[in-house]
Amino acid sequence: MQYKIKIFGGIDDGKTKGFFREDQIQSAIALMTQKYGKDWAYDIIEA
C-alpha cells in the first residue's frame, strides 16, 4: 500500500507530497522537517 503526506502550514500548505511505502514515511517526514523547519504539520493519507 502507498501513502501520501498532506502538508498543513509553511510554504507548501495544502499540498500533497509523493507516494511512500509505510517504511519510507518517517524518513520522508524527517527530510521535509530539515527542509522546511518545524513550522508545519502533516497528515498521512492512503493513496
N, C-alpha and C positions, 0 to 999 in steps of 0.2 A: 504494500500500500504506500502511496505517496502523499506528502503533506505540503501545504503552503504556509508561509508565515505572513500574516496580515499585520501591518505596522500602524501604530497609533502614536501620533506626535512626531516631532522632529521634521526634517526636511522631506521625508517620504511618507508623511501622514496619509493614511487611507490606501496606500499602495500594497500590493501583494507580491512577495518575493518567491521565486523559484519553485521547483519541485524537489522535495527532500525525502529521503527514506528516514525512518524513525531513528536510525543510528547516526544520521547526519544533522539532526535538528540542533542539538546542543552546540556543536561546532559552528554551525551557521549563525546561531544567536551570538556566540562569543565573537565571531568576526564582525558582525554588524555592530556590536557594542563597542568594539575597538574603533570602528569607522565613525560611528555617529555619537559616541559617548553614551551616557546613561539617561538621556532626556527623551526616552521613548518607551513604549510598551508594545506588546505583541500578543497575538492570538494564533494558535496553531489550528489550521483547518484541513480537513481531508480534501485531497484534490480529485 
